[in-house]
């Protein structure tokens, strides 16, 4: 088992883009993580560890997830809605530069699973929409892409060293996924017209399997350093259709892979008698999200892969968060009501490859049913 883990780790350290088509990863949005700079490789204290680091399962007590609904909106969403209502779908005044971007990411309501002392299992669904803009002879054209995803995950982690104050854990996570995606087009002056051509819009599906691996070292329950390899090997079958009416009756097929990512993170839990009188927990986190990206041709600026975060817990109920990701600030809070948890976050998103290249801001709301 240990030999298998280190062979897989060696592979992810060496993997470089090979020119094959890549597709986006399959992850769930998290309003909690958004408030402290996104997921952190060393942060694994609840059910959401399924998406942060499979090595963290070993130290988790049983937690069930019954359902959730997490909504993340980015771009000038309220201005868009106002213009649609008052201007019959004309958002030309908003979509006036090539930096315009808007969309949403909705996780759930399907989010059923369990983590328990080394074991993890879950099944999820997710809906996303992203809108870009193109300027041509016909004017400003909006290019919305909408997708629906379903994915199944299961994994296991265990201690390889547990001596005095030192603990080392390793873990694996396997997953299967299916995504249906449709690409549409509409002029910025008449956003509603895109629904008139939905049946003739290009359509594609992604179906595949994947593996995540993780390694974690903890000292005295206070300091954790972790390495997480996401989609170390995640091949996918891509089927393209000329339009959505052809779904299931043919289409051209090709092979792709989910882009592998390698993250290194550290976490520090501050504990002393003075703080323990007033707060239930204080945690600081820092990560470099993707070392593999450094070797890619169209790589992001290294600063965009730095993630910082902190979380303060009061009375084991209220949580306040702050952080940085994509070289932009993040903040949020959460309320834990035992079975129901409410999380809210405001954060920046960089959709370009350089700081300030295509910057936007997002609002996240999460309602989770866990016990």
HELIX and SHEET records of a PDB file:
HELIX    1   1 UNK A    2  UNK A   14  1                                  13    
HELIX    2   2 UNK A   31  UNK A   35  1                                   5    
HELIX    3   3 UNK A   49  UNK A   52  1                                   4    
HELIX    4   4 UNK A   54  UNK A   59  5                                   6    
HELIX    5   5 UNK A   77  UNK A   87  1                                  11    
HELIX    6   6 UNK A  191  UNK A  200  5                                  10    
HELIX    7   7 UNK A  244  UNK A  246  5                                   3    
HELIX    8   8 UNK A  273  UNK A  276  1                                   4    
HELIX    9   9 UNK A  292  UNK A  295  5                                   4    
HELIX   10  10 UNK A  302  UNK A  305  5                                   4    
SHEET    1   A17 UNK A  22  UNK A  23  0                                        
SHEET    2   A17 UNK A 252  UNK A 258  1                                        
SHEET    3   A17 UNK A 235  UNK A 241 -1                                        
SHEET    4   A17 UNK A 203  UNK A 219 -1                                        
SHEET    5   A17 UNK A 166  UNK A 183 -1                                        
SHEET    6   A17 UNK A 139  UNK A 163 -1                                        
SHEET    7   A17 UNK A 119  UNK A 136 -1                                        
SHEET    8   A17 UNK A 102  UNK A 116 -1                                        
SHEET    9   A17 UNK A  63  UNK A  74 -1                                        
SHEET   10   A17 UNK A 359  UNK A 370 -1                                        
SHEET   11   A17 UNK A 340  UNK A 350 -1                                        
SHEET   12   A17 UNK A 328  UNK A 337 -1                                        
SHEET   13   A17 UNK A 318  UNK A 325 -1                                        
SHEET   14   A17 UNK A 306  UNK A 314 -1                                        
SHEET   15   A17 UNK A 281  UNK A 288 -1                                        
SHEET   16   A17 UNK A 261  UNK A 269 -1                                        
SHEET   17   A17 UNK A 223  UNK A 230 -1                                        
SHEET    1   B 7 UNK A  22  UNK A  23  0                                        
SHEET    2   B 7 UNK A 252  UNK A 258  1                                        
SHEET    3   B 7 UNK A 235  UNK A 241 -1                                        
SHEET    4   B 7 UNK A 203  UNK A 219 -1                                        
SHEET    5   B 7 UNK A 166  UNK A 183 -1                                        
SHEET    6   B 7 UNK A 139  UNK A 163 -1                                        
SHEET    7   B 7 UNK A 186  UNK A 187 -1                                        
END                                                                             
